């Protein structure tokens, strides 16, 4: 079985840094990434936030800021693989595409289908106004074209079973050359965090294609992380996905979450992949350079 590729989802798009300890500034992002890197993460999934006081819970697509964040992470974590978010609501994809072209990530998330994005509060009222996370084929194609232009490897985010099956059609249709699946489980209106469902999903993906799970929730997600490790998948966690460790204790940062994820891999008899291992497993191209022109590749740490 392949070594386990560990991804750290550093901060996400929704969490308010005033209420939860998510990194926002370039310095915070680099420091948090280094903790995760030292714990075994080879890939950093990054969201970019506005930097003005009191605005850190809003996303930013400012290419200058995004480049500063990514350069800081690359400098802090030699050889690290950047996985850029691209998620936006609505048809305007100019923001994420401009950032892809500026920072040239090795991996870019590609939300592969639409979803009614819903959640209820305890009193059964809506946690937010019901919304559609819209990802029609035309929008997906624009994202894939930008990724192809810059050499970014698409990671297809699958929130439901039908989206997994759609990814197969994208490949067969020629929209993208290969499939890399991310099974997103735990969104209230999407797939639940369920080990039995995960086992079924593997029968719907393309044979031999890399896959991982993104598991959203509290400590109940950890048995499914363990099952992912046992089934040979790539592993992801971080403050975007959970604030809780396997014992229910609140995580103080990304490093301890990745330490727990690495233990899942070892429990399954798998070693943790270095950045060089991860590139080979995912069949990525050459390592990207920062804006300083320095080659940040490191074959081992």
N, C-alpha and C positions, 0 to 999 in steps of 0.2 A: 504494500500500500504506500502511496506517495507520502512524503512529508506533509505536515499540515501547514497550510498558508494561513496566517493570522492577520486579519484586518482590524484596525481600530477606527471606529466611527467617532471622531473626536468631539463633535458638538451638536450637530443636527441643525434644523431650521427653526424650530419652534420654542426651544427652552429659553427662558429669561435668565440671563446670568446673575440677576439680582436675587433670584430665589433658588437657583441651583448652580453648582460650581462648574459651569462649562467655560472652556477657553474661548476668547473672542479676539483679543489683540494678536498681532503677529508674534510678539514675545510669549504670550500665554500659549498660543497654538504650538510654537516650537518647543516650549518646555514640556507641555503635556504630551506631545508626540514623542519626545525623547524618553519619557517614562514608559510609554507603551512600547517603543522600540527596544528599550533595554529589557522589557519583559517578554519580547518575542514577536512583536508585530512587524511585519515587513511592508504592509500596505497601510496608508493613512487615507481614510475617506474624509474629505474636507467640505464643509460648508463655510461660506464667507458672510461675515456680519458687518453691519454699519458700525463705525468707530466713534461717532459722536456720543457725548454723554447722554445716557438714558435711552439710547437707540440700539443697544447691542442685541436686542431680541429680534431685530429686523434684518432680512437678508440684504446683501450687497452684491452687485455685479460690476463693480468698479474694477476694470482690469489692472489699474495700478496697485490698488489695495490687494487684490487677489494674487498678483505676482509677488508682492512683498511677503504675504503670508506663506506662499509656497516656497519661495526662496529661503525663508527663515526655517521652515521645516526641513528642507533638503540639506541646509547647512548643519542643522542640529543632528540629523539622522543620516549618516553616509549610506548612499545606495538605496534609500527608501523609495518605494513606489507610491506615486500620488494617484488617488482615485477621486476625481472631481464630481461633485453633484452637478446635475443639470436641471433639476426639477423646478418647473414654473407652472402656474395656473394661467390658462389662456393661450392664445395663438402666438404671442410675441416671444420668440426664442432668441432674440438678438443679444440679450444679456449673457446667457450661458455660452452661446456660440463665440461671442467676443472673448470670453475668458478662456475657452478651450484654445482658441487661436493664439492667445497671449502666453498662457502658462504651459501649453502642450503636455497635458498629463498623459501618463502611460495608459491609464484606464479612465473611462468616463461612464458614470451611471446613465443608463438609458431606460427611462420609465416606459414599459413596453405595452401598456394598455390603460384604459380609463377605469375609474373606480368612484362610486359614490362614497365619499370620505365622511364617515359618520362616527359619532360617539355619544353615548348617553351619560348624564350625571346620575348620581344616586337617586334623585327624585324623578328620574326618567325623562327629564327635559333634555334638550340637545346641549351638549357641551360647547358647541359652536354652531352657527347656522349651517344646515346641511349644504354641502358643496360637492361639486364634481371635480375630481382630479382628472382633467381631460388630457388624454394622450392619443388623439386620432393618428391614423397611419401617416398622414401628410406631415404632422408635427414630428413624429418619430423619424421619418425620412430626412427631414432637415437636420436633426441632431446627428443621425448616422452619416450624412454627407460631410458634416463638419469634422466628425471623428475620423472619417476616412482621409480627409484632406490633411489632417495634422498627425495621423498615425496613432490616434488614441484607440485603445481596445474597448469596444462596447461591453458593458456589464448590464444585462437585461434584468431590470427589477420587475419581479412577478408577484403581484399582490393577490392573485387568484388563479385557479386551475386553468381557466380559459385563456389567461394571459400566457401561461406556460405554453399552451398549444399554439397560440398566436406566434410566439417566438419561432417555433419550428417553421411556420409558414413564411415568416420574414426571411429566414435562411433559404428556404426552397425557392422563394421568389427572387432572390438575389439582392435583397435590400442590404444585407450584411454578409460578410464571408464566413463567419463562424458564430457559434452561440456560447456565451458564458452566462449561466443562469444564477440569479440571486433570488431565492425563495424567501419572500418577505412574509413573515408570519407574526400575527399579533395585533395588526390593525383591526379595530372592532368590526368593521364592515368588510374585511378581507379574510384571508386564510387564518385559522386559529393556530396557536402554537401547539402542535399535536404530532407526536412521534409517528403515529400510525399513518397520518396523512403524509408526512414527509416520505415515508417508505413508498407510498403509492406514487408520489410525484416523480420519483426517480424513473418510473416506468414510462413517463410522458416526455422526458427530455431526450435530446438527441444522444445517441450512444457515444461515449467517450468524451463528451463535452464537460468542461470544468463546471462546478457548481458550488454554491455556498448557501448558508442560511443567514438571514437577518431576523433575529428573534426579539420581539418587543414586549416588555412586561417586567415583572418583578422576579423573585427567586424561582418562580415556576418555569422560567425559560431554561434553567440550567440542565435538567435532564434531557431536554431536546438538543441543547448544545452537545451533550455527551453522545447522543445518538448520531448526530451529524458527524462527529469525530469517528465513531465506530463504522459508519457507512462510507467513509472516505471523502467527505466533503471538506471544503475550505470553511474556515471559522471566522465569524465576525462578532464583535461586541464593542461597547464604548458608551460614553455618556449620552450619545444620541439615542441609544436603544434601551438602556436600563440605568437605574441608579443603585441597583441592588446586587450584592454578591450571593453566592449559592446558599450561605447560611442565613440570608435575610438581612444581614448587616448592610447599612448604607455605604456605598463606595465613596471614598474620598477623592477619587480621580480615575483617570483612564488606566494608569499603570496597574493597579490592583485588579481591575477587570480583565486585563490581558493576562495577568498572572493566572487567574482562575481559568481562563480559556485555554492557556497553554497546558494546564493540568488536565483538562479534558482530553487534549491530544495525547498526552503521556499515558493517561488511563487506558486509552485505546491502543497503546503500543506504538504510537507514531511520534517521530521526532518533529520538532518545530522547524519550519523552513526558514532559511536565510533569504535576504532579498534576491540573491542569485538563484537560489532554488526556486523561489516563487516565480521569477521570470521564466525559468525553464518549464515549470509546471503549466503556466498560463500561456506559454508560447508568445511572450511579449518581445518587442524589438529591443534595440539598444537603449541603454539608460539615457534619460533626458538630462540636459545640463541646466543649471540655474542661469539667471540673467547675468551673473558674474562670469559666465563662460567656463566655470570650473566643472570638471567631471566629478560628480558626487557618487559614482559607483563604488561599492565595496563588496567583494565576493564573500566576505564573512565578517562576523563581528565577534 
